[in-house]
Amino acid sequence: MPTTVSCPTCGKQVIWNSKSRWRPFCSERCRLIDLGDWLDESHRISDSGIETDGPSDGAPWPSADASDDTPRH
Ligand SMILES: [Zn+2]
């Protein structure tokens, strides 16, 4: 009797052998779904704590050639 596991995503019985490429998932799709859920969860957690206001416009430094910048010898 072959060893079987339940697919974590859909609960389908998966035969645990070398032919079951996506074990413990029944298919690549279920594997990606599970991975996607995990990523989505972690993203939600980090998203609540970190505020990203995007790239700033980068205000340039005051121009070096101001009017009072007269060369002195
Ligand atoms: Zn599945």
PDB file of the backbone (N, CA, C, O) and the ligand in Angstrom, with CONECT records:
HET     ZN  A 101       1
ATOM      1  N   MET A   1       0.852  -1.201   0.000  1.00  0.00           N
ATOM      2  CA  MET A   1       0.000   0.000   0.000  1.00  0.00           C
ATOM      3  C   MET A   1       0.888   1.251   0.000  1.00  0.00           C
ATOM      4  O   MET A   1       1.739   1.413   0.874  1.00  0.00           O
ATOM      5  N   PRO A   2       0.688   2.104  -0.956  1.00  0.00           N
ATOM      6  CA  PRO A   2       1.563   3.275  -1.078  1.00  0.00           C
ATOM      7  C   PRO A   2       1.310   4.279   0.030  1.00  0.00           C
ATOM      8  O   PRO A   2       0.198   4.400   0.545  1.00  0.00           O
ATOM      9  N   THR A   3       2.349   4.987   0.382  1.00  0.00           N
ATOM     10  CA  THR A   3       2.214   6.053   1.369  1.00  0.00           C
ATOM     11  C   THR A   3       1.543   7.251   0.715  1.00  0.00           C
ATOM     12  O   THR A   3       1.940   7.693  -0.363  1.00  0.00           O
ATOM     13  N   THR A   4       0.535   7.760   1.376  1.00  0.00           N
ATOM     14  CA  THR A   4      -0.149   8.931   0.833  1.00  0.00           C
ATOM     15  C   THR A   4      -0.176  10.044   1.866  1.00  0.00           C
ATOM     16  O   THR A   4      -0.180   9.805   3.074  1.00  0.00           O
ATOM     17  N   VAL A   5      -0.194  11.254   1.361  1.00  0.00           N
ATOM     18  CA  VAL A   5      -0.339  12.430   2.215  1.00  0.00           C
ATOM     19  C   VAL A   5      -1.480  13.263   1.660  1.00  0.00           C
ATOM     20  O   VAL A   5      -1.857  13.120   0.497  1.00  0.00           O
ATOM     21  N   SER A   6      -2.023  14.128   2.492  1.00  0.00           N
ATOM     22  CA  SER A   6      -3.089  15.001   2.025  1.00  0.00           C
ATOM     23  C   SER A   6      -2.498  16.303   1.517  1.00  0.00           C
ATOM     24  O   SER A   6      -1.674  16.932   2.181  1.00  0.00           O
ATOM     25  N   CYS A   7      -2.931  16.695   0.334  1.00  0.00           N
ATOM     26  CA  CYS A   7      -2.480  17.962  -0.223  1.00  0.00           C
ATOM     27  C   CYS A   7      -2.887  19.092   0.733  1.00  0.00           C
ATOM     28  O   CYS A   7      -4.064  19.220   1.068  1.00  0.00           O
ATOM     29  N   PRO A   8      -1.929  19.905   1.170  1.00  0.00           N
ATOM     30  CA  PRO A   8      -2.237  20.981   2.113  1.00  0.00           C
ATOM     31  C   PRO A   8      -3.238  21.998   1.564  1.00  0.00           C
ATOM     32  O   PRO A   8      -3.925  22.679   2.325  1.00  0.00           O
ATOM     33  N   THR A   9      -3.311  22.090   0.252  1.00  0.00           N
ATOM     34  CA  THR A   9      -4.193  23.084  -0.350  1.00  0.00           C
ATOM     35  C   THR A   9      -5.611  22.565  -0.527  1.00  0.00           C
ATOM     36  O   THR A   9      -6.567  23.216  -0.107  1.00  0.00           O
ATOM     37  N   CYS A  10      -5.754  21.413  -1.138  1.00  0.00           N
ATOM     38  CA  CYS A  10      -7.092  20.933  -1.464  1.00  0.00           C
ATOM     39  C   CYS A  10      -7.471  19.662  -0.714  1.00  0.00           C
ATOM     40  O   CYS A  10      -8.623  19.229  -0.766  1.00  0.00           O
ATOM     41  N   GLY A  11      -6.512  19.066  -0.020  1.00  0.00           N
ATOM     42  CA  GLY A  11      -6.820  17.886   0.778  1.00  0.00           C
ATOM     43  C   GLY A  11      -6.842  16.591   0.002  1.00  0.00           C
ATOM     44  O   GLY A  11      -7.156  15.539   0.558  1.00  0.00           O
ATOM     45  N   LYS A  12      -6.517  16.648  -1.257  1.00  0.00           N
ATOM     46  CA  LYS A  12      -6.513  15.457  -2.089  1.00  0.00           C
ATOM     47  C   LYS A  12      -5.374  14.529  -1.670  1.00  0.00           C
ATOM     48  O   LYS A  12      -4.295  14.980  -1.285  1.00  0.00           O
ATOM     49  N   GLN A  13      -5.631  13.244  -1.751  1.00  0.00           N
ATOM     50  CA  GLN A  13      -4.609  12.276  -1.389  1.00  0.00           C
ATOM     51  C   GLN A  13      -3.514  12.259  -2.445  1.00  0.00           C
ATOM     52  O   GLN A  13      -3.781  12.104  -3.637  1.00  0.00           O
ATOM     53  N   VAL A  14      -2.283  12.422  -1.990  1.00  0.00           N
ATOM     54  CA  VAL A  14      -1.146  12.424  -2.894  1.00  0.00           C
ATOM     55  C   VAL A  14      -0.262  11.247  -2.551  1.00  0.00           C
ATOM     56  O   VAL A  14       0.132  11.071  -1.398  1.00  0.00           O
ATOM     57  N   ILE A  15       0.050  10.438  -3.551  1.00  0.00           N
ATOM     58  CA  ILE A  15       0.933   9.301  -3.329  1.00  0.00           C
ATOM     59  C   ILE A  15       2.363   9.815  -3.181  1.00  0.00           C
ATOM     60  O   ILE A  15       2.895  10.511  -4.045  1.00  0.00           O
ATOM     61  N   TRP A  16       2.954   9.449  -2.066  1.00  0.00           N
ATOM     62  CA  TRP A  16       4.303   9.958  -1.749  1.00  0.00           C
ATOM     63  C   TRP A  16       5.351   9.051  -2.375  1.00  0.00           C
ATOM     64  O   TRP A  16       5.815   8.095  -1.754  1.00  0.00           O
ATOM     65  N   ASN A  17       5.712   9.364  -3.605  1.00  0.00           N
ATOM     66  CA  ASN A  17       6.826   8.663  -4.239  1.00  0.00           C
ATOM     67  C   ASN A  17       7.528   9.614  -5.199  1.00  0.00           C
ATOM     68  O   ASN A  17       7.156  10.781  -5.324  1.00  0.00           O
ATOM     69  N   SER A  18       8.520   9.109  -5.855  1.00  0.00           N
ATOM     70  CA  SER A  18       9.343   9.977  -6.700  1.00  0.00           C
ATOM     71  C   SER A  18       8.574  10.535  -7.893  1.00  0.00           C
ATOM     72  O   SER A  18       8.986  11.521  -8.505  1.00  0.00           O
ATOM     73  N   LYS A  19       7.453   9.893  -8.214  1.00  0.00           N
ATOM     74  CA  LYS A  19       6.667  10.394  -9.338  1.00  0.00           C
ATOM     75  C   LYS A  19       5.810  11.597  -8.939  1.00  0.00           C
ATOM     76  O   LYS A  19       5.369  12.369  -9.790  1.00  0.00           O
ATOM     77  N   SER A  20       5.586  11.742  -7.653  1.00  0.00           N
ATOM     78  CA  SER A  20       4.776  12.871  -7.193  1.00  0.00           C
ATOM     79  C   SER A  20       5.686  14.080  -7.043  1.00  0.00           C
ATOM     80  O   SER A  20       6.229  14.361  -5.975  1.00  0.00           O
ATOM     81  N   ARG A  21       5.822  14.760  -8.128  1.00  0.00           N
ATOM     82  CA  ARG A  21       6.795  15.844  -8.200  1.00  0.00           C
ATOM     83  C   ARG A  21       6.478  16.973  -7.223  1.00  0.00           C
ATOM     84  O   ARG A  21       7.386  17.605  -6.683  1.00  0.00           O
ATOM     85  N   TRP A  22       5.214  17.221  -7.004  1.00  0.00           N
ATOM     86  CA  TRP A  22       4.821  18.407  -6.234  1.00  0.00           C
ATOM     87  C   TRP A  22       4.441  18.066  -4.793  1.00  0.00           C
ATOM     88  O   TRP A  22       3.866  18.888  -4.080  1.00  0.00           O
ATOM     89  N   ARG A  23       4.772  16.838  -4.376  1.00  0.00           N
ATOM     90  CA  ARG A  23       4.429  16.455  -3.012  1.00  0.00           C
ATOM     91  C   ARG A  23       5.014  17.436  -1.993  1.00  0.00           C
ATOM     92  O   ARG A  23       6.105  17.949  -2.242  1.00  0.00           O
ATOM     93  N   PRO A  24       4.387  17.720  -0.907  1.00  0.00           N
ATOM     94  CA  PRO A  24       3.125  17.104  -0.497  1.00  0.00           C
ATOM     95  C   PRO A  24       1.898  17.643  -1.199  1.00  0.00           C
ATOM     96  O   PRO A  24       0.775  17.276  -0.852  1.00  0.00           O
ATOM     97  N   PHE A  25       2.091  18.505  -2.178  1.00  0.00           N
ATOM     98  CA  PHE A  25       0.937  19.015  -2.911  1.00  0.00           C
ATOM     99  C   PHE A  25       0.596  18.066  -4.053  1.00  0.00           C
ATOM    100  O   PHE A  25       1.444  17.302  -4.512  1.00  0.00           O
ATOM    101  N   CYS A  26      -0.652  18.123  -4.504  1.00  0.00           N
ATOM    102  CA  CYS A  26      -1.075  17.205  -5.546  1.00  0.00           C
ATOM    103  C   CYS A  26      -0.652  17.699  -6.919  1.00  0.00           C
ATOM    104  O   CYS A  26      -0.587  16.922  -7.871  1.00  0.00           O
ATOM    105  N   SER A  27      -0.370  18.973  -7.019  1.00  0.00           N
ATOM    106  CA  SER A  27      -0.022  19.534  -8.322  1.00  0.00           C
ATOM    107  C   SER A  27       0.741  20.835  -8.125  1.00  0.00           C
ATOM    108  O   SER A  27       0.792  21.395  -7.030  1.00  0.00           O
ATOM    109  N   GLU A  28       1.323  21.290  -9.209  1.00  0.00           N
ATOM    110  CA  GLU A  28       2.040  22.567  -9.143  1.00  0.00           C
ATOM    111  C   GLU A  28       1.100  23.703  -8.758  1.00  0.00           C
ATOM    112  O   GLU A  28       1.467  24.632  -8.038  1.00  0.00           O
ATOM    113  N   ARG A  29      -0.106  23.595  -9.257  1.00  0.00           N
ATOM    114  CA  ARG A  29      -1.088  24.645  -8.992  1.00  0.00           C
ATOM    115  C   ARG A  29      -1.352  24.790  -7.500  1.00  0.00           C
ATOM    116  O   ARG A  29      -1.359  25.897  -6.961  1.00  0.00           O
ATOM    117  N   CYS A  30      -1.570  23.646  -6.836  1.00  0.00           N
ATOM    118  CA  CYS A  30      -1.827  23.696  -5.403  1.00  0.00           C
ATOM    119  C   CYS A  30      -0.607  24.222  -4.654  1.00  0.00           C
ATOM    120  O   CYS A  30      -0.737  24.936  -3.660  1.00  0.00           O
ATOM    121  N   ARG A  31       0.542  23.872  -5.126  1.00  0.00           N
ATOM    122  CA  ARG A  31       1.765  24.346  -4.496  1.00  0.00           C
ATOM    123  C   ARG A  31       1.872  25.864  -4.603  1.00  0.00           C
ATOM    124  O   ARG A  31       2.220  26.543  -3.638  1.00  0.00           O
ATOM    125  N   LEU A  32       1.570  26.379  -5.780  1.00  0.00           N
ATOM    126  CA  LEU A  32       1.654  27.819  -5.994  1.00  0.00           C
ATOM    127  C   LEU A  32       0.584  28.547  -5.189  1.00  0.00           C
ATOM    128  O   LEU A  32       0.815  29.639  -4.671  1.00  0.00           O
ATOM    129  N   ILE A  33      -0.579  27.933  -5.094  1.00  0.00           N
ATOM    130  CA  ILE A  33      -1.655  28.544  -4.311  1.00  0.00           C
ATOM    131  C   ILE A  33      -1.224  28.680  -2.855  1.00  0.00           C
ATOM    132  O   ILE A  33      -1.406  29.723  -2.228  1.00  0.00           O
ATOM    133  N   ASP A  34      -0.646  27.595  -2.333  1.00  0.00           N
ATOM    134  CA  ASP A  34      -0.213  27.623  -0.945  1.00  0.00           C
ATOM    135  C   ASP A  34       0.889  28.643  -0.741  1.00  0.00           C
ATOM    136  O   ASP A  34       0.890  29.379   0.245  1.00  0.00           O
ATOM    137  N   LEU A  35       1.805  28.683  -1.653  1.00  0.00           N
ATOM    138  CA  LEU A  35       2.905  29.639  -1.577  1.00  0.00           C
ATOM    139  C   LEU A  35       2.371  31.066  -1.660  1.00  0.00           C
ATOM    140  O   LEU A  35       2.815  31.958  -0.937  1.00  0.00           O
ATOM    141  N   GLY A  36       1.418  31.257  -2.551  1.00  0.00           N
ATOM    142  CA  GLY A  36       0.823  32.574  -2.705  1.00  0.00           C
ATOM    143  C   GLY A  36       0.110  33.029  -1.443  1.00  0.00           C
ATOM    144  O   GLY A  36       0.184  34.199  -1.070  1.00  0.00           O
ATOM    145  N   ASP A  37      -0.576  32.109  -0.790  1.00  0.00           N
ATOM    146  CA  ASP A  37      -1.249  32.444   0.462  1.00  0.00           C
ATOM    147  C   ASP A  37      -0.239  32.873   1.509  1.00  0.00           C
ATOM    148  O   ASP A  37      -0.444  33.836   2.248  1.00  0.00           O
ATOM    149  N   TRP A  38       0.841  32.140   1.547  1.00  0.00           N
ATOM    150  CA  TRP A  38       1.868  32.444   2.554  1.00  0.00           C
ATOM    151  C   TRP A  38       2.480  33.813   2.299  1.00  0.00           C
ATOM    152  O   TRP A  38       2.677  34.595   3.228  1.00  0.00           O
ATOM    153  N   LEU A  39       2.776  34.095   1.050  1.00  0.00           N
ATOM    154  CA  LEU A  39       3.371  35.380   0.708  1.00  0.00           C
ATOM    155  C   LEU A  39       2.385  36.509   0.984  1.00  0.00           C
ATOM    156  O   LEU A  39       2.752  37.569   1.492  1.00  0.00           O
ATOM    157  N   ASP A  40       1.129  36.255   0.638  1.00  0.00           N
ATOM    158  CA  ASP A  40       0.114  37.270   0.848  1.00  0.00           C
ATOM    159  C   ASP A  40      -0.022  37.578   2.335  1.00  0.00           C
ATOM    160  O   ASP A  40      -0.179  38.734   2.727  1.00  0.00           O
ATOM    161  N   GLU A  41       0.039  36.538   3.152  1.00  0.00           N
ATOM    162  CA  GLU A  41      -0.084  36.710   4.593  1.00  0.00           C
ATOM    163  C   GLU A  41       1.073  37.539   5.140  1.00  0.00           C
ATOM    164  O   GLU A  41       0.870  38.475   5.914  1.00  0.00           O
ATOM    165  N   SER A  42       2.276  37.188   4.735  1.00  0.00           N
ATOM    166  CA  SER A  42       3.455  37.894   5.244  1.00  0.00           C
ATOM    167  C   SER A  42       3.459  39.337   4.754  1.00  0.00           C
ATOM    168  O   SER A  42       3.897  40.250   5.453  1.00  0.00           O
ATOM    169  N   HIS A  43       2.963  39.516   3.546  1.00  0.00           N
ATOM    170  CA  HIS A  43       2.921  40.871   3.003  1.00  0.00           C
ATOM    171  C   HIS A  43       1.958  41.734   3.822  1.00  0.00           C
ATOM    172  O   HIS A  43       2.234  42.899   4.108  1.00  0.00           O
ATOM    173  N   ARG A  44       0.822  41.134   4.192  1.00  0.00           N
ATOM    174  CA  ARG A  44      -0.177  41.867   4.961  1.00  0.00           C
ATOM    175  C   ARG A  44       0.400  42.288   6.323  1.00  0.00           C
ATOM    176  O   ARG A  44       0.164  43.399   6.798  1.00  0.00           O
ATOM    177  N   ILE A  45       1.154  41.379   6.928  1.00  0.00           N
ATOM    178  CA  ILE A  45       1.712  41.660   8.243  1.00  0.00           C
ATOM    179  C   ILE A  45       2.706  42.816   8.170  1.00  0.00           C
ATOM    180  O   ILE A  45       2.656  43.747   8.974  1.00  0.00           O
ATOM    181  N   SER A  46       3.611  42.742   7.192  1.00  0.00           N
ATOM    182  CA  SER A  46       4.631  43.775   7.086  1.00  0.00           C
ATOM    183  C   SER A  46       4.013  45.087   6.618  1.00  0.00           C
ATOM    184  O   SER A  46       4.494  46.166   6.965  1.00  0.00           O
ATOM    185  N   ASP A  47       2.962  44.991   5.841  1.00  0.00           N
ATOM    186  CA  ASP A  47       2.352  46.179   5.279  1.00  0.00           C
ATOM    187  C   ASP A  47       1.706  47.039   6.351  1.00  0.00           C
ATOM    188  O   ASP A  47       1.635  48.259   6.210  1.00  0.00           O
ATOM    189  N   SER A  48       1.226  46.402   7.440  1.00  0.00           N
ATOM    190  CA  SER A  48       0.523  47.146   8.484  1.00  0.00           C
ATOM    191  C   SER A  48       1.493  47.981   9.312  1.00  0.00           C
ATOM    192  O   SER A  48       1.106  48.994   9.894  1.00  0.00           O
ATOM    193  N   GLY A  49       2.749  47.557   9.364  1.00  0.00           N
ATOM    194  CA  GLY A  49       3.696  48.241  10.231  1.00  0.00           C
ATOM    195  C   GLY A  49       4.586  49.236   9.515  1.00  0.00           C
ATOM    196  O   GLY A  49       5.085  50.190  10.112  1.00  0.00           O
ATOM    197  N   ILE A  50       4.774  49.002   8.246  1.00  0.00           N
ATOM    198  CA  ILE A  50       5.722  49.858   7.532  1.00  0.00           C
ATOM    199  C   ILE A  50       4.972  50.766   6.566  1.00  0.00           C
ATOM    200  O   ILE A  50       4.158  50.309   5.764  1.00  0.00           O
ATOM    201  N   GLU A  51       5.258  52.038   6.658  1.00  0.00           N
ATOM    202  CA  GLU A  51       4.637  52.966   5.725  1.00  0.00           C
ATOM    203  C   GLU A  51       5.672  53.381   4.684  1.00  0.00           C
ATOM    204  O   GLU A  51       6.735  53.918   4.995  1.00  0.00           O
ATOM    205  N   THR A  52       5.318  53.114   3.469  1.00  0.00           N
ATOM    206  CA  THR A  52       6.212  53.524   2.400  1.00  0.00           C
ATOM    207  C   THR A  52       5.575  54.691   1.665  1.00  0.00           C
ATOM    208  O   THR A  52       4.469  54.581   1.135  1.00  0.00           O
ATOM    209  N   ASP A  53       6.280  55.796   1.640  1.00  0.00           N
ATOM    210  CA  ASP A  53       5.726  56.960   0.954  1.00  0.00           C
ATOM    211  C   ASP A  53       6.355  57.153  -0.418  1.00  0.00           C
ATOM    212  O   ASP A  53       6.314  58.240  -0.994  1.00  0.00           O
ATOM    213  N   GLY A  54       6.930  56.084  -0.921  1.00  0.00           N
ATOM    214  CA  GLY A  54       7.435  56.149  -2.271  1.00  0.00           C
ATOM    215  C   GLY A  54       8.691  56.992  -2.371  1.00  0.00           C
ATOM    216  O   GLY A  54       9.121  57.608  -1.395  1.00  0.00           O
ATOM    217  N   PRO A  55       9.263  57.013  -3.534  1.00  0.00           N
ATOM    218  CA  PRO A  55      10.494  57.791  -3.722  1.00  0.00           C
ATOM    219  C   PRO A  55      10.224  59.283  -3.626  1.00  0.00           C
ATOM    220  O   PRO A  55       9.259  59.783  -4.204  1.00  0.00           O
ATOM    221  N   SER A  56      11.067  59.985  -2.902  1.00  0.00           N
ATOM    222  CA  SER A  56      10.880  61.428  -2.776  1.00  0.00           C
ATOM    223  C   SER A  56      11.274  62.108  -4.081  1.00  0.00           C
ATOM    224  O   SER A  56      11.955  61.531  -4.929  1.00  0.00           O
ATOM    225  N   ASP A  57      10.837  63.319  -4.212  1.00  0.00           N
ATOM    226  CA  ASP A  57      11.179  64.050  -5.429  1.00  0.00           C
ATOM    227  C   ASP A  57      12.644  64.433  -5.446  1.00  0.00           C
ATOM    228  O   ASP A  57      13.177  64.814  -6.488  1.00  0.00           O
ATOM    229  N   GLY A  58      13.298  64.335  -4.303  1.00  0.00           N
ATOM    230  CA  GLY A  58      14.722  64.623  -4.243  1.00  0.00           C
ATOM    231  C   GLY A  58      15.002  66.099  -4.433  1.00  0.00           C
ATOM    232  O   GLY A  58      15.542  66.513  -5.459  1.00  0.00           O
ATOM    233  N   ALA A  59      14.632  66.894  -3.436  1.00  0.00           N
ATOM    234  CA  ALA A  59      14.891  68.330  -3.535  1.00  0.00           C
ATOM    235  C   ALA A  59      16.379  68.562  -3.688  1.00  0.00           C
ATOM    236  O   ALA A  59      17.166  68.084  -2.872  1.00  0.00           O
ATOM    237  N   PRO A  60      16.774  69.278  -4.706  1.00  0.00           N
ATOM    238  CA  PRO A  60      18.210  69.482  -4.943  1.00  0.00           C
ATOM    239  C   PRO A  60      18.823  70.347  -3.857  1.00  0.00           C
ATOM    240  O   PRO A  60      18.149  71.167  -3.234  1.00  0.00           O
ATOM    241  N   TRP A  61      20.094  70.149  -3.649  1.00  0.00           N
ATOM    242  CA  TRP A  61      20.810  70.977  -2.687  1.00  0.00           C
ATOM    243  C   TRP A  61      20.822  72.413  -3.197  1.00  0.00           C
ATOM    244  O   TRP A  61      20.730  72.653  -4.400  1.00  0.00           O
ATOM    245  N   PRO A  62      20.938  73.382  -2.257  1.00  0.00           N
ATOM    246  CA  PRO A  62      21.026  74.788  -2.699  1.00  0.00           C
ATOM    247  C   PRO A  62      22.162  74.950  -3.686  1.00  0.00           C
ATOM    248  O   PRO A  62      23.245  74.388  -3.520  1.00  0.00           O
ATOM    249  N   SER A  63      21.894  75.716  -4.698  1.00  0.00           N
ATOM    250  CA  SER A  63      22.879  75.854  -5.754  1.00  0.00           C
ATOM    251  C   SER A  63      24.185  76.429  -5.224  1.00  0.00           C
ATOM    252  O   SER A  63      24.174  77.340  -4.397  1.00  0.00           O
ATOM    253  N   ALA A  64      25.290  75.909  -5.690  1.00  0.00           N
ATOM    254  CA  ALA A  64      26.607  76.321  -5.182  1.00  0.00           C
ATOM    255  C   ALA A  64      27.004  77.689  -5.713  1.00  0.00           C
ATOM    256  O   ALA A  64      27.789  78.411  -5.098  1.00  0.00           O
ATOM    257  N   ASP A  65      26.451  78.025  -6.857  1.00  0.00           N
ATOM    258  CA  ASP A  65      26.849  79.307  -7.435  1.00  0.00           C
ATOM    259  C   ASP A  65      25.885  80.412  -7.015  1.00  0.00           C
ATOM    260  O   ASP A  65      25.261  81.070  -7.848  1.00  0.00           O
ATOM    261  N   ALA A  66      25.780  80.597  -5.689  1.00  0.00           N
ATOM    262  CA  ALA A  66      24.951  81.666  -5.173  1.00  0.00           C
ATOM    263  C   ALA A  66      25.612  83.002  -5.475  1.00  0.00           C
ATOM    264  O   ALA A  66      26.795  83.073  -5.808  1.00  0.00           O
ATOM    265  N   SER A  67      24.814  84.059  -5.351  1.00  0.00           N
ATOM    266  CA  SER A  67      25.315  85.381  -5.757  1.00  0.00           C
ATOM    267  C   SER A  67      26.476  85.852  -4.888  1.00  0.00           C
ATOM    268  O   SER A  67      27.342  86.597  -5.347  1.00  0.00           O
ATOM    269  N   ASP A  68      26.488  85.410  -3.623  1.00  0.00           N
ATOM    270  CA  ASP A  68      27.531  85.886  -2.706  1.00  0.00           C
ATOM    271  C   ASP A  68      28.795  85.012  -2.750  1.00  0.00           C
ATOM    272  O   ASP A  68      29.698  85.168  -1.928  1.00  0.00           O
ATOM    273  N   ASP A  69      28.840  84.114  -3.700  1.00  0.00           N
ATOM    274  CA  ASP A  69      29.992  83.226  -3.759  1.00  0.00           C
ATOM    275  C   ASP A  69      31.068  83.855  -4.638  1.00  0.00           C
ATOM    276  O   ASP A  69      31.405  83.325  -5.697  1.00  0.00           O
ATOM    277  N   THR A  70      31.599  84.982  -4.195  1.00  0.00           N
ATOM    278  CA  THR A  70      32.637  85.666  -4.970  1.00  0.00           C
ATOM    279  C   THR A  70      34.000  85.061  -4.650  1.00  0.00           C
ATOM    280  O   THR A  70      34.323  84.842  -3.482  1.00  0.00           O
ATOM    281  N   PRO A  71      34.776  84.800  -5.646  1.00  0.00           N
ATOM    282  CA  PRO A  71      36.105  84.223  -5.403  1.00  0.00           C
ATOM    283  C   PRO A  71      37.016  85.193  -4.674  1.00  0.00           C
ATOM    284  O   PRO A  71      37.093  86.368  -5.034  1.00  0.00           O
ATOM    285  N   ARG A  72      37.701  84.711  -3.657  1.00  0.00           N
ATOM    286  CA  ARG A  72      38.608  85.576  -2.899  1.00  0.00           C
ATOM    287  C   ARG A  72      40.047  85.081  -3.069  1.00  0.00           C
ATOM    288  O   ARG A  72      40.307  83.878  -3.075  1.00  0.00           O
ATOM    289  N   HIS A  73      40.955  86.012  -3.203  1.00  0.00           N
ATOM    290  CA  HIS A  73      42.340  85.632  -3.396  1.00  0.00           C
ATOM    291  C   HIS A  73      43.140  85.834  -2.134  1.00  0.00           C
ATOM    292  O   HIS A  73      44.340  85.562  -2.114  1.00  0.00           O
TER     293      HIS A  73
HETATM  294 ZN    ZN A 101      -4.149  19.864  -4.238  1.00  0.00          ZN2+
END
